[in-house]
Amino acid sequence: MSEDAPEILVVDDEARLADLFAAWLQADWSVDTAYDGEEALEKMGDSVEIVLLDRRMPGLSGDEVLQRIREDGYDSRVVMVTAVDPDFDIIEMGFDDYLVKPVSKDDLVDIVERIQTRSTYEADIQEYYSLVSKKSLLESEKSERELEDNAEYQELVERVEQLEDKVDHSVGQLSDHDDFVGAFQDLPGSNDA
């Protein structure tokens, strides 16, 4: 497991199932488990990047935990992993994906990888557009000679090119249309239209 592996929090009141999901994922990710909604909220932190959350739990339901995660300002990705079939109530819920149990190891690993790729893509594209904007502004205000002689500008151009390659590579990994659309839906300002 690499140092920068995202931390995953598996939340399920069925302890054996939560432990099984954690075992499936711990070879590639840092994984913690919570066996009820209260414990999940206690374990939430900025280091938690992905939450695998059961909806139907005694005490605090998964829906309530999700709402609290969003209210508390965590930007973790949340995947509902539940036996509850989706209904129209999911439209207003702030999750990133939804898996209906039973879930295979392949399904679980696949969804975590896709969510991770989507998150990386979003961060890269946000930085890319920010830097492209700065580059364009400088190019409209400065002469070619001033730009050529400025080391900071040259570093900016290099970083833009690196990010462009990285974003292009990530687009290739977002093979599923829904992943590609999902990546854009989460970008700031993309829902303003």
Phi and psi restraints in degrees (value plus and minus 20) as a CYANA .aco file:
   2 SER   PHI    -100.8   -60.8
   2 SER   PSI     138.9   178.9
   3 GLU   PHI     -80.6   -40.6
   3 GLU   PSI     -53.2   -13.2
   4 ASP   PHI    -114.1   -74.1
   4 ASP   PSI      -3.9    36.1
   5 ALA   PHI     -83.3   -43.3
   5 ALA   PSI     116.1   156.1
   6 PRO   PHI     -86.6   -46.6
   6 PRO   PSI     131.6   171.6
   7 GLU   PHI    -108.2   -68.2
   7 GLU   PSI     112.9   152.9
   8 ILE   PHI    -136.1   -96.1
   8 ILE   PSI     115.8   155.8
   9 LEU   PHI    -132.6   -92.6
   9 LEU   PSI      97.6   137.6
  10 VAL   PHI    -116.9   -76.9
  10 VAL   PSI     101.6   141.6
  11 VAL   PHI    -139.8   -99.8
  11 VAL   PSI      94.0   134.0
  12 ASP   PHI    -178.1  -138.1
  12 ASP   PSI     113.8   153.8
  13 ASP   PHI     -93.2   -53.2
  13 ASP   PSI     -34.4     5.6
  14 GLU   PHI    -106.1   -66.1
  14 GLU   PSI      76.2   116.2
  15 ALA   PHI     -75.6   -35.6
  15 ALA   PSI     -61.8   -21.8
  16 ARG   PHI     -82.5   -42.5
  16 ARG   PSI     -58.5   -18.5
  17 LEU   PHI     -89.9   -49.9
  17 LEU   PSI     -64.0   -24.0
  18 ALA   PHI     -79.1   -39.1
  18 ALA   PSI     -64.0   -24.0
  19 ASP   PHI     -85.1   -45.1
  19 ASP   PSI     -57.3   -17.3
  20 LEU   PHI     -84.2   -44.2
  20 LEU   PSI     -67.9   -27.9
  21 PHE   PHI     -78.0   -38.0
  21 PHE   PSI     -63.8   -23.8
  22 ALA   PHI     -81.7   -41.7
  22 ALA   PSI     -63.0   -23.0
  23 ALA   PHI     -81.9   -41.9
  23 ALA   PSI     -59.8   -19.8
  24 TRP   PHI     -82.4   -42.4
  24 TRP   PSI     -52.3   -12.3
  25 LEU   PHI    -118.5   -78.5
  25 LEU   PSI     -40.8    -0.8
  26 GLN   PHI     -88.4   -48.4
  26 GLN   PSI     -34.3     5.7
  27 ALA   PHI     -87.6   -47.6
  27 ALA   PSI     -50.7   -10.7
  28 ASP   PHI    -134.2   -94.2
  28 ASP   PSI     -33.8     6.2
  29 TRP   PHI    -157.5  -117.5
  29 TRP   PSI     139.9   179.9
  30 SER   PHI    -103.7   -63.7
  30 SER   PSI     100.1   140.1
  31 VAL   PHI    -145.2  -105.2
  31 VAL   PSI     117.3   157.3
  32 ASP   PHI    -147.0  -107.0
  32 ASP   PSI     139.1   179.1
  33 THR   PHI    -145.4  -105.4
  33 THR   PSI     132.5   172.5
  34 ALA   PHI    -157.2  -117.2
  34 ALA   PSI     118.5   158.5
  35 TYR   PHI    -123.7   -83.7
  35 TYR   PSI     -14.1    25.9
  36 ASP   PHI    -181.5  -141.5
  36 ASP   PSI     151.2   191.2
  37 GLY   PHI     -83.4   -43.4
  37 GLY   PSI     -60.8   -20.8
  38 GLU   PHI     -81.7   -41.7
  38 GLU   PSI     -65.9   -25.9
  39 GLU   PHI     -83.5   -43.5
  39 GLU   PSI     -57.7   -17.7
  40 ALA   PHI     -79.6   -39.6
  40 ALA   PSI     -65.7   -25.7
  41 LEU   PHI     -87.5   -47.5
  41 LEU   PSI     -54.2   -14.2
  42 GLU   PHI     -85.4   -45.4
  42 GLU   PSI     -54.5   -14.5
  43 LYS   PHI    -107.7   -67.7
  43 LYS   PSI     -28.8    11.2
  44 MET   PHI     -86.1   -46.1
  44 MET   PSI     121.9   161.9
  45 GLY   PHI    -184.1  -144.1
  45 GLY   PSI     153.6   193.6
  46 ASP   PHI     -83.9   -43.9
  46 ASP   PSI     -42.5    -2.5
  47 SER   PHI     -96.6   -56.6
  47 SER   PSI     -36.8     3.2
  48 VAL   PHI     -98.1   -58.1
  48 VAL   PSI      94.1   134.1
  49 GLU   PHI    -115.4   -75.4
  49 GLU   PSI     -52.7   -12.7
  50 ILE   PHI    -154.2  -114.2
  50 ILE   PSI     111.9   151.9
  51 VAL   PHI    -136.2   -96.2
  51 VAL   PSI     105.5   145.5
  52 LEU   PHI    -120.7   -80.7
  52 LEU   PSI      91.1   131.1
  53 LEU   PHI    -143.3  -103.3
  53 LEU   PSI     104.2   144.2
  54 ASP   PHI     -97.0   -57.0
  54 ASP   PSI     123.5   163.5
  55 ARG   PHI    -104.7   -64.7
  55 ARG   PSI     -63.2   -23.2
  56 ARG   PHI    -117.3   -77.3
  56 ARG   PSI      79.4   119.4
  57 MET   PHI    -156.4  -116.4
  57 MET   PSI     128.7   168.7
  58 PRO   PHI     -88.0   -48.0
  58 PRO   PSI     137.7   177.7
  59 GLY   PHI      54.9    94.9
  59 GLY   PSI    -143.8  -103.8
  60 LEU   PHI     -96.7   -56.7
  60 LEU   PSI     100.1   140.1
  61 SER   PHI     -93.6   -53.6
  61 SER   PSI     146.0   186.0
  62 GLY   PHI     -80.8   -40.8
  62 GLY   PSI     -55.8   -15.8
  63 ASP   PHI     -81.0   -41.0
  63 ASP   PSI     -63.1   -23.1
  64 GLU   PHI     -88.3   -48.3
  64 GLU   PSI     -58.7   -18.7
  65 VAL   PHI     -82.7   -42.7
  65 VAL   PSI     -65.2   -25.2
  66 LEU   PHI     -78.4   -38.4
  66 LEU   PSI     -66.2   -26.2
  67 GLN   PHI     -80.2   -40.2
  67 GLN   PSI     -62.4   -22.4
  68 ARG   PHI     -87.4   -47.4
  68 ARG   PSI     -58.7   -18.7
  69 ILE   PHI     -78.8   -38.8
  69 ILE   PSI     -65.3   -25.3
  70 ARG   PHI     -89.1   -49.1
  70 ARG   PSI     -62.7   -22.7
  71 GLU   PHI     -82.8   -42.8
  71 GLU   PSI     -55.1   -15.1
  72 ASP   PHI     -99.4   -59.4
  72 ASP   PSI     -21.8    18.2
  73 GLY   PHI      65.4   105.4
  73 GLY   PSI      -8.3    31.7
  74 TYR   PHI     -93.4   -53.4
  74 TYR   PSI     117.7   157.7
  75 ASP   PHI    -122.6   -82.6
  75 ASP   PSI       5.3    45.3
  76 SER   PHI     -81.2   -41.2
  76 SER   PSI     129.1   169.1
  77 ARG   PHI     -99.4   -59.4
  77 ARG   PSI     117.9   157.9
  78 VAL   PHI    -143.4  -103.4
  78 VAL   PSI     105.6   145.6
  79 VAL   PHI    -134.1   -94.1
  79 VAL   PSI      99.5   139.5
  80 MET   PHI     -96.3   -56.3
  80 MET   PSI     101.9   141.9
  81 VAL   PHI    -140.3  -100.3
  81 VAL   PSI      81.4   121.4
  82 THR   PHI    -171.5  -131.5
  82 THR   PSI     138.9   178.9
  83 ALA   PHI    -106.9   -66.9
  83 ALA   PSI     -22.7    17.3
  84 VAL   PHI    -100.2   -60.2
  84 VAL   PSI      96.6   136.6
  85 ASP   PHI     -84.8   -44.8
  85 ASP   PSI     119.2   159.2
  86 PRO   PHI     -85.5   -45.5
  86 PRO   PSI     122.3   162.3
  87 ASP   PHI    -152.8  -112.8
  87 ASP   PSI    -196.6  -156.6
  88 PHE   PHI     -81.3   -41.3
  88 PHE   PSI     -38.8     1.2
  89 ASP   PHI     -84.0   -44.0
  89 ASP   PSI     -38.3     1.7
  90 ILE   PHI     -91.7   -51.7
  90 ILE   PSI     -37.6     2.4
  91 ILE   PHI     -76.9   -36.9
  91 ILE   PSI     -61.4   -21.4
  92 GLU   PHI    -110.5   -70.5
  92 GLU   PSI     -21.6    18.4
  93 MET   PHI    -102.7   -62.7
  93 MET   PSI     124.3   164.3
  94 GLY   PHI    -113.6   -73.6
  94 GLY   PSI      23.3    63.3
  95 PHE   PHI    -114.7   -74.7
  95 PHE   PSI     147.9   187.9
  96 ASP   PHI    -120.9   -80.9
  96 ASP   PSI     -45.8    -5.8
  97 ASP   PHI    -180.5  -140.5
  97 ASP   PSI     150.5   190.5
  98 TYR   PHI    -164.4  -124.4
  98 TYR   PSI     102.7   142.7
  99 LEU   PHI    -138.7   -98.7
  99 LEU   PSI     112.9   152.9
 100 VAL   PHI    -117.3   -77.3
 100 VAL   PSI     107.6   147.6
 101 LYS   PHI     -88.3   -48.3
 101 LYS   PSI     132.0   172.0
 102 PRO   PHI     -94.6   -54.6
 102 PRO   PSI     129.0   169.0
 103 VAL   PHI    -140.7  -100.7
 103 VAL   PSI     112.7   152.7
 104 SER   PHI    -105.9   -65.9
 104 SER   PSI     143.9   183.9
 105 LYS   PHI     -77.8   -37.8
 105 LYS   PSI     -64.8   -24.8
 106 ASP   PHI     -80.0   -40.0
 106 ASP   PSI     -62.5   -22.5
 107 ASP   PHI     -82.0   -42.0
 107 ASP   PSI     -63.3   -23.3
 108 LEU   PHI     -87.6   -47.6
 108 LEU   PSI     -66.5   -26.5
 109 VAL   PHI     -82.6   -42.6
 109 VAL   PSI     -61.9   -21.9
 110 ASP   PHI     -81.1   -41.1
 110 ASP   PSI     -65.0   -25.0
 111 ILE   PHI     -86.9   -46.9
 111 ILE   PSI     -59.0   -19.0
 112 VAL   PHI     -84.9   -44.9
 112 VAL   PSI     -63.0   -23.0
 113 GLU   PHI     -82.8   -42.8
 113 GLU   PSI     -61.8   -21.8
 114 ARG   PHI     -86.5   -46.5
 114 ARG   PSI     -62.1   -22.1
 115 ILE   PHI     -84.3   -44.3
 115 ILE   PSI     -60.2   -20.2
 116 GLN   PHI     -84.8   -44.8
 116 GLN   PSI     -64.0   -24.0
 117 THR   PHI     -82.5   -42.5
 117 THR   PSI     -62.7   -22.7
 118 ARG   PHI     -81.8   -41.8
 118 ARG   PSI     -63.3   -23.3
 119 SER   PHI     -83.6   -43.6
 119 SER   PSI     -64.6   -24.6
 120 THR   PHI     -82.4   -42.4
 120 THR   PSI     -63.1   -23.1
 121 TYR   PHI     -80.8   -40.8
 121 TYR   PSI     -65.0   -25.0
 122 GLU   PHI     -82.2   -42.2
 122 GLU   PSI     -64.2   -24.2
 123 ALA   PHI     -83.8   -43.8
 123 ALA   PSI     -63.7   -23.7
 124 ASP   PHI     -84.5   -44.5
 124 ASP   PSI     -63.3   -23.3
 125 ILE   PHI     -89.6   -49.6
 125 ILE   PSI     -54.1   -14.1
 126 GLN   PHI     -84.2   -44.2
 126 GLN   PSI     -65.2   -25.2
 127 GLU   PHI     -84.8   -44.8
 127 GLU   PSI     -61.8   -21.8
 128 TYR   PHI     -77.3   -37.3
 128 TYR   PSI     -70.6   -30.6
 129 TYR   PHI     -86.1   -46.1
 129 TYR   PSI     -53.9   -13.9
 130 SER   PHI     -83.4   -43.4
 130 SER   PSI     -65.9   -25.9
 131 LEU   PHI     -90.6   -50.6
 131 LEU   PSI     -57.4   -17.4
 132 VAL   PHI     -82.0   -42.0
 132 VAL   PSI     -59.6   -19.6
 133 SER   PHI     -82.2   -42.2
 133 SER   PSI     -65.2   -25.2
 134 LYS   PHI     -83.8   -43.8
 134 LYS   PSI     -61.7   -21.7
 135 LYS   PHI     -81.6   -41.6
 135 LYS   PSI     -66.5   -26.5
 136 SER   PHI     -82.1   -42.1
 136 SER   PSI     -61.7   -21.7
 137 LEU   PHI     -82.1   -42.1
 137 LEU   PSI     -66.3   -26.3
 138 LEU   PHI     -83.0   -43.0
 138 LEU   PSI     -60.2   -20.2
 139 GLU   PHI     -86.5   -46.5
 139 GLU   PSI     -47.7    -7.7
 140 SER   PHI    -101.8   -61.8
 140 SER   PSI     -39.6     0.4
 141 GLU   PHI    -125.4   -85.4
 141 GLU   PSI     -41.2    -1.2
 142 LYS   PHI    -136.1   -96.1
 142 LYS   PSI     133.1   173.1
 143 SER   PHI     -95.8   -55.8
 143 SER   PSI     142.5   182.5
 144 GLU   PHI     -78.8   -38.8
 144 GLU   PSI     -59.4   -19.4
 145 ARG   PHI     -84.0   -44.0
 145 ARG   PSI     -63.7   -23.7
 146 GLU   PHI     -81.6   -41.6
 146 GLU   PSI     -59.9   -19.9
 147 LEU   PHI     -87.3   -47.3
 147 LEU   PSI     -63.5   -23.5
 148 GLU   PHI     -81.8   -41.8
 148 GLU   PSI     -54.4   -14.4
 149 ASP   PHI    -107.2   -67.2
 149 ASP   PSI     -23.0    17.0
 150 ASN   PHI    -122.0   -82.0
 150 ASN   PSI      96.4   136.4
 151 ALA   PHI     -84.6   -44.6
 151 ALA   PSI     -58.0   -18.0
 152 GLU   PHI     -83.8   -43.8
 152 GLU   PSI     -59.5   -19.5
 153 TYR   PHI     -85.0   -45.0
 153 TYR   PSI     -62.5   -22.5
 154 GLN   PHI     -81.3   -41.3
 154 GLN   PSI     -59.9   -19.9
 155 GLU   PHI     -84.9   -44.9
 155 GLU   PSI     -59.0   -19.0
 156 LEU   PHI     -80.6   -40.6
 156 LEU   PSI     -65.9   -25.9
 157 VAL   PHI     -80.7   -40.7
 157 VAL   PSI     -62.9   -22.9
 158 GLU   PHI     -82.2   -42.2
 158 GLU   PSI     -63.9   -23.9
 159 ARG   PHI     -84.8   -44.8
 159 ARG   PSI     -59.8   -19.8
 160 VAL   PHI     -80.2   -40.2
 160 VAL   PSI     -64.0   -24.0
 161 GLU   PHI     -85.5   -45.5
 161 GLU   PSI     -61.1   -21.1
 162 GLN   PHI     -81.2   -41.2
 162 GLN   PSI     -66.6   -26.6
 163 LEU   PHI     -85.9   -45.9
 163 LEU   PSI     -56.4   -16.4
 164 GLU   PHI     -80.0   -40.0
 164 GLU   PSI     -63.7   -23.7
 165 ASP   PHI     -84.1   -44.1
 165 ASP   PSI     -62.5   -22.5
 166 LYS   PHI     -85.3   -45.3
 166 LYS   PSI     -63.1   -23.1
 167 VAL   PHI     -84.8   -44.8
 167 VAL   PSI     -62.4   -22.4
 168 ASP   PHI     -79.8   -39.8
 168 ASP   PSI     -61.8   -21.8
 169 HIS   PHI     -84.3   -44.3
 169 HIS   PSI     -62.6   -22.6
 170 SER   PHI     -84.6   -44.6
 170 SER   PSI     -57.0   -17.0
 171 VAL   PHI     -80.2   -40.2
 171 VAL   PSI     -59.0   -19.0
 172 GLY   PHI     -82.6   -42.6
 172 GLY   PSI     -54.0   -14.0
 173 GLN   PHI     -97.0   -57.0
 173 GLN   PSI     -44.6    -4.6
 174 LEU   PHI    -104.7   -64.7
 174 LEU   PSI      45.9    85.9
 175 SER   PHI     -90.2   -50.2
 175 SER   PSI     -51.7   -11.7
 176 ASP   PHI     -98.9   -58.9
 176 ASP   PSI     109.6   149.6
 177 HIS   PHI     -71.7   -31.7
 177 HIS   PSI     -61.7   -21.7
 178 ASP   PHI     -84.3   -44.3
 178 ASP   PSI     -56.1   -16.1
 179 ASP   PHI     -83.5   -43.5
 179 ASP   PSI     -63.9   -23.9
 180 PHE   PHI     -84.1   -44.1
 180 PHE   PSI     -66.6   -26.6
 181 VAL   PHI     -84.3   -44.3
 181 VAL   PSI     -63.4   -23.4
 182 GLY   PHI     -79.8   -39.8
 182 GLY   PSI     -56.9   -16.9
 183 ALA   PHI     -83.9   -43.9
 183 ALA   PSI     -58.3   -18.3
 184 PHE   PHI     -98.1   -58.1
 184 PHE   PSI     -51.5   -11.5
 185 GLN   PHI     -82.6   -42.6
 185 GLN   PSI     -48.5    -8.5
 186 ASP   PHI    -107.9   -67.9
 186 ASP   PSI     -28.3    11.7
 187 LEU   PHI     -91.6   -51.6
 187 LEU   PSI     120.4   160.4
 188 PRO   PHI     -77.7   -37.7
 188 PRO   PSI     116.1   156.1
 189 GLY   PHI      64.9   104.9
 189 GLY   PSI     -28.5    11.5
 190 SER   PHI     -97.4   -57.4
 190 SER   PSI     -36.0     4.0
 191 ASN   PHI    -121.0   -81.0
 191 ASN   PSI     -10.1    29.9
 192 ASP   PHI     -99.7   -59.7
 192 ASP   PSI     -38.1     1.9
